[in-house]
Amino acid sequence: MTELSRRNLLKTVAAGGVAAAAAPLASAAAAPKFDQTADVVVVGFGGAGAATAITAADNGASVIVIERQPEATLRSNTRMSGGIFHCPDKKGNKKALKEYAKAMFSGENIPGKLEGEQPEVSDGLAQAWADYTPGLLDWMKSLDPKFQAFATPGFKGAAFPKFPGAKDCGYQVYRSSYPDRIPPGFNEPCYGKPKEQAISGEAFWQCLANGVKTRAKKIKVIYETRGLELVTNDDGEVIGVVAEQKGKKVAFKARKAVVLCSGGYEYHKPMRQAFLEGPGVEGWAFYGTIYNEGDGIVMGQKVGAGIMKAGKAASRIIMPAPVRHNGMRLGMITPAVGSGHAIVVNNFGKRYAAEHKVTKDPSRYFFYKEAVKFNIDTLDYPNSPSWFIFDEKLRTTKPLVGLGISTPGYGFVDYGKADNSDAVKKGWILKADTIEELAKKIAATKDNSGRMDSKVLAETVKKYNEACAKGKDEEFGRLKSTLQPVSEGPFYAAPLVAGGPNTKGGLACNAKREVLDWNLKPIKGLYAVGEIASALKFVYQGGGNLTECLVFGQVCGKIVAKLPNRA
């Protein structure tokens, strides 16, 4: 907590829109001043920050948004995503929709499954989901009439069809676009291109950005400004934010509330070591922005915020790149895992699951649990890393990684050509003429440290190829449509570690998005939306994080705009 909060800070601040203020901050020191003032101060300009700011402005509040990145190269998890969001049929059963949402958030309405959000907050969260999600496409179009979204194969319906309410809630999932159609297999970067060409997360973000831009009289976005500490008054109410801007500290006064929308902790090493399962640093990689370093979580904890399910992540197993930030490897979304002509094995050369489960619903966003399984006899993690074994047929058919979104699509990682040849030349992918030779190359890596057995891997590939010939994987039940043999040399291998777009757990919040202390009591004046306090703490359906940005950004924006001004 900053020194600004340790004295009587309650000086009257001039009313009005977003403007510079000269309210003195009484202090025993040099009496610093709030530099700017608004009704609501939002920390972070991703999907959650944009939705909150737009809604607060539409409900009469003036808003300052501070964002640590430069405007010209802004790359948030929202923007780097697949642009998938949920929008159930308006004709669906709302009660069923609430039950389905509650099942995803906490599991409390499924016998024996309670794991996620506390029951004290889950009902309100589920009700908000039921109230807002059916109108999300309309809301996005209200921000930009040129915005479009399409229900696409692979993303339709409820990912968990056995959950309460799934059958009758009319669940639907959409992918964002500005063009009239999304070309099949589209896998090209949109970042830096005209908005009219935007697809996926770029389209989703451009729509929100347009909504903010058209409200410039009420919303001021200040870039290259990183939130550091919250300012509280003598009653413990949050009344502002201290940030760093070009090496100097600046202070922002919030008449009504501060809303933390600064994302998760993917690139905060101590938090990863504290929260993530298994080898939290070397055993994980993420394919979202490198700027998610837990800033808001640190700020919230300093004023007494509690934590909920901080170890949760929207993750599977993905290919890491030999590119690091804060000492941790960047990941790349790896949709080719689960394709034909490939298998996934552990460090000893054995398959351990049906490969389609890595990338298909309902398991794709918590398959990471397989990677962090601990062997209590050998005291190691046999599946961390796992190894993606594939042949020349797959290598030449499509890129292993997503080139249009994620870290390659936004310039954090230079993967190279779509035929994967550059990755092979750079040594990111191992190559050998035989499976036995490939096993020896894997064993020579630091990640494997001699555990790979060439005879075991050769037998695993042989057994898998036999299953392909039979048209049935009796060992793990892999989808028949993906059963194509690993038979055309040369052969290749790439490591796979736990990871995905983002972490999910973080600050404790209720349905109003008030940040809660460890006794589940609200910290006055402090709210949080998005990945920093995700509601999806039990299971996760693809597009859920973007959806909660829109849902709870609207919920929070309406609430904070109507709060009384504080002196």
C-alpha positions in Angstrom: 0.0 0.0 0.0 1.5 3.3 -1.0 2.4 6.1 1.4 -0.3 8.1 -0.4 -2.8 5.9 1.5 -1.4 6.4 4.9 -2.7 9.8 5.6 -5.9 11.7 5.2 -6.3 11.7 1.5 -9.9 12.9 1.4 -9.7 16.3 -0.2 -12.6 17.4 -2.4 -11.9 16.7 -6.1 -13.5 18.8 -8.7 -16.5 17.2 -10.3 -16.9 16.6 -14.1 -15.5 14.4 -16.8 -12.1 12.9 -17.2 -9.8 15.7 -16.4 -6.6 16.7 -14.6 -7.2 17.3 -10.9 -5.3 19.3 -8.4 -6.6 17.7 -5.2 -3.7 17.7 -2.6 -2.8 14.4 -1.0 -2.1 15.3 2.6 1.0 13.6 3.8 3.8 14.0 6.3 6.1 14.0 3.4 6.1 16.2 0.3 2.3 16.2 -0.1 2.1 14.6 -3.6 -1.1 15.2 -5.6 -3.5 13.1 -7.7 -2.5 13.9 -11.2 -5.9 13.0 -12.9 -9.4 12.1 -11.7 -12.4 10.2 -13.0 -15.4 8.5 -11.6 -13.9 5.1 -12.4 -10.3 4.1 -12.9 -9.8 0.9 -14.8 -6.4 -0.9 -14.7 -5.8 -2.8 -17.9 -7.1 -2.4 -21.5 -8.0 -5.9 -22.6 -11.4 -7.3 -23.2 -12.4 -6.9 -19.5 -11.2 -3.4 -19.2 -12.8 -2.3 -22.5 -16.2 -3.8 -21.6 -16.2 -2.3 -18.1 -15.2 1.1 -19.4 -17.8 1.1 -22.2 -20.6 0.1 -19.8 -19.6 2.5 -17.1 -19.5 5.4 -19.6 -22.9 4.4 -21.0 -24.2 4.6 -17.5 -23.0 8.2 -17.0 -19.5 7.7 -15.5 -16.3 9.3 -16.6 -13.5 6.7 -17.0 -9.8 6.6 -17.1 -8.2 3.4 -18.4 -4.5 2.9 -17.7 -2.6 0.4 -19.8 1.1 -0.6 -19.4 1.7 -1.3 -23.1 2.2 1.3 -25.9 -0.9 1.9 -28.1 0.9 1.0 -31.3 1.9 -2.5 -30.2 -0.9 -3.3 -27.8 -1.2 -7.1 -27.6 -3.5 -8.4 -24.9 -4.8 -12.0 -24.3 -8.1 -10.8 -25.7 -6.5 -9.6 -29.0 -4.3 -12.7 -29.3 -7.1 -15.1 -28.8 -9.3 -17.2 -31.2 -12.1 -14.6 -30.8 -14.5 -17.2 -29.6 -17.4 -16.2 -27.3 -20.6 -17.7 -26.0 -24.1 -16.4 -27.0 -26.9 -18.9 -26.3 -30.1 -18.8 -28.2 -32.5 -16.2 -26.7 -35.2 -18.8 -27.0 -33.3 -21.2 -24.7 -34.5 -22.0 -21.2 -33.0 -19.3 -18.9 -33.2 -21.5 -15.8 -31.4 -24.3 -17.6 -28.8 -21.7 -18.7 -28.2 -20.7 -15.1 -27.8 -24.3 -14.1 -25.3 -25.0 -16.9 -23.3 -21.9 -15.9 -23.2 -22.9 -12.2 -22.0 -26.3 -13.2 -19.1 -24.8 -15.1 -18.3 -22.3 -12.3 -18.4 -24.5 -9.3 -19.8 -28.0 -10.0 -21.9 -27.6 -6.9 -25.1 -28.8 -8.7 -23.4 -32.0 -9.9 -23.2 -34.7 -7.1 -19.7 -35.1 -5.9 -18.2 -32.5 -8.1 -17.9 -29.3 -6.0 -14.5 -27.8 -6.6 -14.6 -24.3 -8.1 -16.3 -21.1 -7.0 -17.6 -21.0 -3.4 -21.4 -21.4 -3.1 -21.4 -18.0 -1.5 -20.8 -16.3 -4.8 -21.6 -18.9 -7.5 -25.4 -18.4 -7.7 -25.0 -14.7 -8.5 -22.4 -15.4 -11.1 -24.5 -18.0 -12.8 -27.5 -15.7 -12.8 -25.5 -12.9 -14.5 -24.3 -15.4 -17.1 -27.9 -16.4 -17.8 -29.0 -12.8 -18.0 -26.3 -11.4 -20.2 -24.9 -14.2 -22.5 -27.9 -14.4 -24.9 -27.5 -10.8 -25.7 -23.7 -10.7 -26.3 -23.7 -10.7 -30.1 -26.2 -7.9 -30.2 -24.1 -6.0 -27.7 -21.0 -6.4 -29.8 -22.8 -5.3 -32.9 -24.0 -2.2 -31.0 -20.4 -1.2 -30.6 -19.6 -1.7 -34.3 -22.4 -2.7 -36.8 -19.8 -4.0 -39.2 -18.8 -6.7 -36.6 -19.9 -10.2 -37.4 -19.7 -13.6 -35.7 -20.3 -17.1 -37.0 -21.2 -20.4 -35.4 -18.4 -22.6 -36.6 -17.9 -26.4 -36.6 -16.1 -27.6 -33.5 -17.3 -24.7 -31.4 -21.1 -25.3 -31.3 -23.3 -26.1 -28.4 -22.6 -27.1 -24.8 -19.1 -28.6 -24.4 -20.4 -30.6 -21.4 -23.7 -32.2 -22.6 -24.2 -34.1 -19.4 -24.2 -31.1 -17.2 -27.4 -29.8 -15.6 -29.2 -27.5 -18.1 -27.0 -28.4 -21.1 -29.9 -29.9 -23.1 -32.4 -27.1 -22.8 -30.2 -23.9 -22.5 -29.7 -23.4 -26.2 -26.0 -23.0 -25.8 -24.1 -21.6 -28.8 -20.6 -20.4 -29.4 -19.4 -17.9 -32.1 -16.2 -16.9 -33.7 -15.5 -13.2 -34.4 -15.0 -11.7 -37.9 -15.2 -8.6 -40.0 -15.2 -10.4 -43.4 -18.5 -12.0 -44.5 -17.0 -15.5 -44.1 -14.1 -17.1 -42.4 -12.1 -19.2 -44.9 -11.8 -22.8 -43.9 -8.5 -23.5 -42.2 -7.7 -19.7 -42.1 -4.3 -19.5 -40.3 -2.8 -16.1 -41.2 -1.9 -13.1 -38.9 -4.4 -10.2 -38.9 -2.4 -8.1 -36.6 -1.4 -4.9 -38.2 -3.8 -5.3 -41.1 -6.9 -3.1 -41.8 -9.9 -3.8 -39.5 -11.9 -5.0 -42.4 -9.7 -8.0 -42.7 -9.7 -8.9 -39.0 -10.8 -12.4 -37.9 -10.7 -14.2 -34.6 -9.3 -12.3 -31.6 -8.2 -9.4 -33.7 -11.8 -8.9 -34.9 -13.2 -9.2 -31.3 -10.7 -6.7 -30.1 -11.2 -4.2 -32.9 -15.0 -4.2 -32.1 -14.3 -3.4 -28.5 -11.7 -0.8 -29.4 -14.3 0.9 -31.6 -16.7 1.0 -28.7 -14.1 2.8 -26.6 -13.1 5.1 -29.4 -16.7 6.3 -30.0 -17.0 7.2 -26.3 -13.9 9.3 -26.2 -15.7 12.1 -24.4 -16.3 9.8 -21.5 -13.3 7.3 -21.7 -9.7 8.3 -21.6 -7.1 5.6 -22.3 -3.6 6.3 -21.0 -0.9 4.0 -22.4 2.6 3.1 -21.2 1.3 3.5 -17.6 1.7 0.5 -15.3 -0.4 0.2 -12.2 1.7 -0.2 -9.1 -0.3 0.3 -5.9 -3.8 1.1 -4.8 -4.5 4.1 -2.7 -6.8 3.8 0.3 -8.3 6.3 2.7 -8.4 6.0 6.5 -11.5 3.8 6.3 -9.8 1.3 4.1 -11.7 2.3 1.0 -9.8 2.2 -2.3 -9.8 5.7 -3.8 -7.1 5.6 -6.5 -4.1 4.0 -8.2 -0.5 4.9 -8.2 1.2 4.0 -11.5 4.6 4.2 -13.2 4.7 6.3 -16.4 8.0 6.9 -18.2 10.0 6.2 -15.0 7.9 8.5 -12.9 5.0 7.9 -10.5 1.6 9.3 -11.3 -1.6 9.1 -9.2 -5.1 8.6 -10.4 -8.1 9.5 -8.3 -11.3 7.4 -8.6 -14.4 9.1 -7.2 -16.4 5.9 -7.3 -14.3 2.8 -7.8 -11.1 1.2 -9.2 -11.6 -1.8 -11.4 -8.6 -4.2 -11.8 -8.6 -5.8 -15.3 -4.9 -6.5 -15.6 -5.0 -10.2 -16.4 -3.3 -13.1 -14.8 0.2 -14.1 -13.7 1.5 -16.1 -16.6 4.9 -14.4 -16.6 5.3 -13.8 -12.8 7.8 -16.4 -11.8 7.2 -16.5 -8.0 3.4 -16.8 -8.6 3.9 -19.6 -11.0 6.0 -21.4 -8.5 3.5 -20.8 -5.8 0.3 -21.6 -7.6 0.8 -23.8 -10.7 0.8 -27.6 -10.3 3.9 -29.6 -11.0 7.1 -27.9 -12.4 5.5 -24.4 -12.4 8.3 -22.7 -14.4 10.0 -25.2 -16.8 7.0 -27.4 -17.0 4.7 -24.7 -18.3 4.4 -22.3 -21.2 1.7 -19.8 -22.2 0.7 -18.5 -25.6 -0.9 -15.2 -24.6 0.7 -11.9 -23.9 4.0 -11.6 -22.0 2.6 -8.6 -20.2 0.5 -10.6 -17.8 2.7 -10.5 -14.8 0.2 -10.5 -11.9 0.2 -6.8 -11.3 -3.4 -6.6 -10.2 -3.1 -9.6 -7.9 -0.1 -8.0 -6.2 -2.0 -4.7 -5.9 -5.1 -6.4 -4.5 -3.3 -8.5 -1.9 -1.6 -5.4 -0.5 -5.0 -4.0 0.5 -6.2 -7.3 1.9 -7.8 -9.2 -1.0 -8.3 -12.9 -0.7 -7.5 -15.5 -3.3 -9.7 -18.0 -5.0 -8.4 -21.1 -6.9 -5.3 -19.3 -8.1 -3.8 -22.6 -9.5 -6.5 -22.9 -12.1 -5.5 -22.4 -15.8 -7.1 -22.7 -19.2 -4.5 -25.1 -20.5 -3.7 -28.3 -22.3 -0.2 -29.4 -23.5 1.5 -27.1 -26.1 4.8 -26.7 -27.8 7.2 -24.3 -26.1 9.5 -22.0 -28.0 13.2 -21.4 -27.0 12.2 -17.8 -26.4 11.9 -16.5 -22.9 10.4 -13.7 -20.9 11.3 -13.3 -17.2 13.1 -16.6 -17.4 10.1 -18.5 -18.7 9.5 -20.1 -22.1 6.8 -18.7 -24.4 4.4 -21.2 -25.7 2.6 -21.6 -29.0 -1.0 -22.8 -29.6 -0.5 -26.3 -31.1 -3.7 -27.4 -32.8 -2.0 -30.2 -34.8 -1.8 -32.3 -31.6 -4.5 -34.9 -32.0 -4.1 -35.0 -35.8 -3.5 -38.2 -37.8 0.0 -39.4 -38.5 1.0 -38.4 -35.0 1.0 -39.6 -31.4 1.9 -38.2 -28.0 4.1 -40.1 -25.6 5.6 -39.6 -22.2 9.3 -39.3 -21.4 9.7 -43.0 -21.6 8.1 -43.4 -25.0 4.7 -44.6 -24.0 1.3 -43.2 -25.0 -0.9 -42.4 -22.0 -4.1 -40.9 -23.4 -6.2 -40.6 -26.5 -4.5 -37.7 -28.4 -7.7 -36.1 -29.6 -8.5 -35.2 -26.0 -5.6 -32.6 -26.1 -7.4 -30.4 -28.5 -11.1 -31.3 -28.5 -13.9 -30.4 -26.1 -14.7 -31.2 -23.4 -11.2 -32.0 -22.2 -9.0 -29.6 -24.2 -8.8 -26.9 -21.6 -7.9 -29.1 -18.7 -5.8 -31.7 -20.3 -2.8 -30.1 -18.5 -3.8 -32.2 -15.6 -2.3 -35.2 -17.4 1.0 -33.3 -17.8 1.3 -32.6 -14.1 0.6 -36.1 -12.8 3.2 -37.0 -10.1 4.5 -40.6 -9.9 4.6 -41.3 -6.1 7.0 -44.2 -6.7 9.6 -42.6 -8.9 9.0 -39.1 -7.6 8.9 -37.5 -11.0 6.5 -36.2 -13.6 6.6 -38.8 -16.4 4.4 -36.7 -18.8 6.3 -33.4 -18.4 7.3 -32.8 -21.0 5.4 -35.1 -23.3 6.6 -35.7 -26.8 4.7 -35.1 -30.0 5.9 -37.8 -32.5 4.9 -37.4 -36.1 5.9 -38.3 -39.7 6.7 -36.5 -42.9 3.1 -36.6 -44.0 1.9 -34.4 -41.2 5.0 -32.2 -41.3 4.2 -31.2 -44.9 0.4 -31.0 -44.5 0.0 -28.1 -42.1 1.7 -26.0 -39.5 1.9 -27.5 -36.0 1.2 -24.2 -34.4 -1.4 -21.5 -34.9 0.2 -18.8 -37.1 -2.7 -16.4 -37.1 -3.2 -16.0 -33.4 -1.2 -16.6 -30.2 2.5 -15.7 -29.9 3.4 -16.4 -33.6 0.5 -14.3 -34.9 1.5 -11.3 -32.8 5.2 -11.2 -33.2 6.4 -12.7 -30.0 7.7 -15.9 -31.7 9.0 -16.3 -35.2 7.9 -19.8 -36.1 8.6 -19.5 -39.8 7.2 -21.3 -42.7 3.8 -23.1 -42.5 5.4 -26.4 -43.6 7.3 -26.4 -40.3 10.7 -26.6 -42.1 12.1 -23.5 -40.4 11.3 -24.9 -37.0 13.1 -28.1 -38.0 16.2 -26.1 -39.2 16.3 -24.1 -36.0 16.2 -27.3 -33.9 12.8 -26.5 -32.4 11.6 -29.8 -33.9 13.9 -32.9 -33.9 14.3 -34.9 -37.1 15.5 -38.5 -37.7 15.4 -41.1 -40.4 14.1 -43.8 -38.1 12.0 -43.9 -34.9 15.0 -45.4 -33.0 17.2 -42.6 -34.0 14.6 -40.1 -33.1 14.3 -41.7 -29.6 18.1 -41.2 -29.1 17.8 -37.5 -30.1 15.0 -37.0 -27.6 17.0 -38.8 -24.9 19.9 -36.4 -25.5 17.8 -33.3 -24.7 17.9 -31.6 -21.3 14.1 -31.9 -21.1 14.3 -35.7 -21.3 17.7 -36.4 -19.7 18.1 -39.9 -21.0 14.7 -41.3 -20.1 13.5 -42.1 -23.6 14.0 -45.7 -24.6 14.3 -46.3 -28.3 12.9 -49.9 -28.1 9.9 -48.7 -26.2 9.2 -45.8 -28.6 9.5 -48.1 -31.6 7.1 -50.6 -30.0 4.7 -47.8 -29.2 4.6 -46.6 -32.8 4.3 -50.1 -34.1 1.3 -50.8 -31.8 -0.4 -47.5 -32.8 0.1 -48.3 -36.5 -1.5 -51.6 -36.0 -4.5 -49.9 -34.3 -4.7 -47.6 -37.4 -4.8 -50.7 -39.6 -7.6 -52.2 -37.5 -9.5 -48.9 -37.4 -9.8 -49.0 -33.6 -7.6 -47.8 -30.8 -8.4 -50.4 -28.1 -5.8 -49.1 -25.7 -7.1 -45.5 -25.3 -10.2 -45.1 -27.5 -8.8 -42.5 -29.9 -11.3 -41.1 -32.4 -11.3 -43.3 -35.5 -11.2 -40.2 -37.8 -7.7 -39.4 -36.4 -6.2 -42.9 -36.8 -3.6 -42.5 -39.5 -0.3 -44.2 -39.1 3.1 -42.7 -38.2 4.8 -44.4 -41.1 6.3 -42.0 -43.7 9.8 -41.0 -42.8 11.7 -39.0 -41.9 10.2 -38.7 -38.4 9.9 -35.8 -36.0 9.5 -34.9 -32.4 8.6 -31.8 -30.4 8.3 -31.3 -26.7 4.9 -30.5 -25.2 4.4 -28.9 -21.8 1.4 -27.8 -19.8 0.1 -24.5 -21.0 -2.5 -22.5 -22.8 -3.8 -19.0 -23.2 -4.0 -17.9 -19.5 -4.3 -18.6 -15.8 -7.8 -18.2 -14.3 -7.7 -18.1 -10.6 -6.8 -15.0 -8.7 -8.5 -12.3 -6.6 -11.6 -13.4 -4.7 -14.7 -11.6 -6.1 -18.5 -11.9 -5.8 -21.1 -11.6 -8.5 -21.0 -7.8 -8.4 -17.2 -8.2 -9.0 -16.4 -6.6 -5.7 -13.0 -7.8 -4.5 -13.4 -9.7 -1.3 -11.1 -10.2 1.7 -10.3 -13.6 3.2 -13.6 -13.4 5.1 -15.5 -12.9 1.8 -16.2 -9.3 2.8 -16.1 -6.6 0.1 -13.1 -4.2 0.0 -15.0 -0.9 -0.7 -14.1 0.8 -3.9 -12.3 -2.2 -5.4 -13.6 -4.4 -8.2 -12.1 -6.9 -10.6 -13.1 -8.4 -14.0 -11.6 -10.9 -16.3 -8.8 -13.4 -16.0 -7.5 -11.8 -12.8 -10.7 -13.2 -11.1 -12.2 -15.7 -13.5 -15.5 -17.2 -12.7 -14.7 -20.4 -14.6 -12.9 -22.2 -11.8 -14.3 -25.7 -12.1 -14.2 -26.4 -15.9 -13.8 -24.3 -19.0 -15.5 -24.2 -22.3 -13.5 -22.6 -25.2 -14.3 -18.9 -25.4 -15.3 -18.7 -21.8 -12.7 -16.0 -20.8 -13.8 -13.6 -23.6 -17.4 -14.3 -22.6 -16.8 -13.4 -19.0 -15.1 -10.2 -20.0 -18.3 -9.1 -21.7 -20.7 -10.4 -19.1 -19.0 -9.2 -16.0 -17.6 -6.1 -17.6 -21.2 -5.1 -18.2 -22.3 -6.1 -14.7 -19.4 -4.3 -13.0 -19.6 -1.2 -15.3 -23.3 -0.6 -14.4 -22.7 -1.0 -10.7 -19.6 1.2 -10.4 -21.2 4.0 -12.5 -24.1 4.2 -10.0 -21.9 4.3 -6.9 -22.0 7.6 -4.9 -19.0 9.9 -5.2 -16.7 9.8 -2.3 -15.2 12.9 -0.8 
